[in-house]
Amino acid sequence: MREFLDLDKRDRELLSLLEQNPEMSQNDMAEILRISQPSVSARIHKLKQKGALAHVVGMNLKKVNLYMAKVDVMAKNTSSVLDIFRDCPYFLNGLIVSGEHNLCLFFVGEDIATLEAIVDGHLRSNPVVSSAKVSIVITPMKDLILPLRMNFEYTDTPPCGNGCNCKECAHHISNRCLGCPVTDSYSGKIWK
């Protein structure tokens, strides 16, 4: 059961300041809020402990040369689809949703062809997936920080676990996919 989060006026003001400037010092926040720096520190600690505040480190989609795909999926088994991408460097997040499509997946890549290869090779060919609709994000309205996985063990076998190998993949062979960054077949620049 989820814990009820009771935010008071000061908590909301603190969160507002951090939203405007995540790098703001606790001393500056204390001065603006007219409370002590230790009080600011205690509130930040409490908000982090309760899960109301987290810091995301990543790349800003508006500032780097990356494409983001939103893939709406209709699947018989959502967990098995999500498991495929658990360790995939291209995978940002997956949401189990209501409606006709019961999964919404987000991927990031250096080119649209690689994103399309992921959808073709791992979703459209998957027997538990009956539909996969891809939309490429043209531009976000606000800054969008993408928490990319940059630290992983290199291997010959991609982590998606479906037995694929980039060197044998038609998309990779025909230069329609940059390959998996976990393998030595990867020919992109971001994860090298």
C-alpha positions in Angstrom: 0.0 0.0 0.0 1.3 3.4 -0.9 2.1 5.8 1.9 0.2 9.1 1.9 2.6 11.9 1.3 1.7 15.0 3.4 3.4 18.0 1.8 3.1 21.3 3.7 3.4 24.8 2.2 7.2 24.9 2.9 7.7 21.5 1.1 5.8 22.8 -1.9 7.9 26.0 -2.0 11.1 24.0 -1.7 10.1 21.7 -4.5 9.2 24.8 -6.6 12.6 26.3 -6.0 14.3 23.0 -7.0 12.2 22.7 -10.1 13.2 26.2 -11.2 16.9 25.6 -10.4 18.0 22.1 -9.4 21.5 23.4 -8.7 20.4 26.1 -6.1 22.3 25.9 -2.9 20.6 25.1 0.4 21.8 28.4 1.8 20.1 30.3 -1.1 16.9 28.3 -0.5 17.0 29.0 3.2 17.3 32.7 2.5 14.4 32.8 0.0 12.2 30.7 2.3 13.3 32.5 5.4 14.2 29.4 7.3 17.5 28.0 8.4 19.8 26.0 6.2 19.6 22.9 8.5 15.8 23.1 8.1 16.2 23.1 4.3 18.5 20.1 4.6 16.1 18.2 6.8 13.2 18.9 4.5 15.2 17.7 1.4 16.2 14.6 3.3 12.6 13.9 4.3 11.3 14.5 0.7 14.0 12.1 -0.7 13.2 9.4 2.0 9.5 9.5 1.1 10.2 9.4 -2.7 8.8 12.8 -3.4 12.2 14.2 -4.6 14.8 12.5 -6.7 17.6 13.7 -8.9 17.9 12.4 -12.5 21.2 12.5 -14.3 21.0 12.3 -18.0 21.2 14.1 -21.4 18.8 16.8 -22.5 16.9 15.7 -25.6 16.8 19.3 -26.8 20.6 19.6 -26.7 21.9 16.3 -28.0 21.6 14.6 -31.3 19.3 11.7 -30.2 15.9 10.6 -31.3 13.2 9.3 -28.9 10.5 6.9 -29.8 7.2 6.3 -28.0 5.9 2.8 -28.8 2.3 1.9 -28.0 2.1 -1.9 -27.7 -0.8 -4.3 -27.4 0.6 -7.5 -25.7 -0.8 -10.6 -24.2 1.9 -10.6 -21.5 3.2 -7.1 -20.6 5.8 -8.4 -18.1 7.5 -10.6 -20.6 7.8 -7.7 -23.1 9.2 -5.4 -20.4 11.7 -8.2 -19.4 13.1 -8.1 -22.9 14.3 -4.5 -22.5 15.3 -4.5 -18.8 19.0 -4.2 -19.6 18.8 -2.6 -23.0 20.8 0.6 -23.3 18.3 2.1 -25.8 15.4 1.5 -23.4 14.3 4.5 -21.2 11.1 3.3 -19.6 8.0 1.3 -20.0 4.5 2.0 -18.6 1.7 -0.5 -18.2 -1.4 1.5 -19.2 -5.1 1.0 -19.7 -6.8 1.2 -23.0 -6.5 -0.6 -26.4 -2.7 -0.6 -26.1 -1.6 -1.9 -22.7 2.1 -0.9 -22.8 3.8 2.4 -23.6 7.5 2.0 -24.2 10.2 4.8 -24.6 13.4 4.3 -26.5 16.3 6.6 -27.4 18.8 6.2 -30.2 21.2 8.0 -32.5 19.1 7.4 -35.6 15.5 6.5 -36.5 16.5 3.4 -38.4 17.9 1.8 -35.2 14.7 2.6 -33.3 12.7 1.0 -36.0 15.0 -2.1 -36.0 14.3 -2.5 -32.3 10.6 -2.4 -32.8 10.7 -4.7 -35.8 13.2 -7.2 -34.3 11.9 -7.3 -30.7 8.2 -6.3 -30.8 6.5 -6.9 -34.1 8.2 -10.3 -34.4 7.2 -11.3 -30.8 4.3 -13.7 -30.7 2.9 -12.1 -27.5 2.7 -8.7 -29.3 -0.3 -8.1 -31.5 0.3 -4.5 -32.3 3.2 -2.0 -32.0 2.7 1.6 -33.1 5.8 3.9 -33.3 5.9 7.7 -32.9 9.1 9.6 -33.1 9.3 12.6 -30.8 9.9 15.7 -32.9 10.7 18.1 -30.1 9.8 18.3 -26.4 8.1 21.5 -25.2 10.3 21.7 -22.1 13.8 20.3 -21.4 13.5 16.5 -21.3 16.3 14.7 -19.4 17.0 11.2 -20.6 18.6 8.9 -18.0 20.8 6.9 -20.4 22.5 3.8 -19.2 26.2 4.4 -19.9 27.8 1.7 -17.6 27.5 -1.9 -18.7 29.5 -5.0 -19.3 30.5 -5.6 -22.9 29.5 -9.0 -24.3 29.0 -10.7 -27.7 25.3 -11.3 -26.9 22.9 -8.4 -26.5 21.0 -8.3 -23.1 17.6 -8.5 -24.8 17.8 -12.2 -24.4 15.9 -13.2 -27.6 18.9 -15.0 -29.0 19.7 -12.3 -31.5 23.3 -11.4 -32.6 24.0 -8.1 -34.3 26.5 -9.7 -36.7 23.7 -12.0 -38.0 20.8 -9.4 -37.9 19.5 -8.2 -41.3 18.9 -4.7 -40.0 22.6 -4.4 -38.8 24.0 -6.1 -41.9 22.2 -3.7 -44.2 23.3 -0.6 -42.1 19.7 0.0 -40.9 20.7 -0.4 -37.2 23.8 0.8 -35.3 23.9 -2.4 -33.3 23.7 -2.9 -29.6 26.1 -0.7 -27.5 26.8 -3.7 -25.3 28.4 -5.6 -28.2 31.5 -4.9 -30.3 29.1 -4.7 -33.3 27.9 -1.2 -32.2 28.9 1.5 -34.8 27.4 4.6 -33.1 29.1 7.3 -31.2 27.2 8.0 -28.0 28.0 4.7 -26.1 31.5 4.2 -27.6 
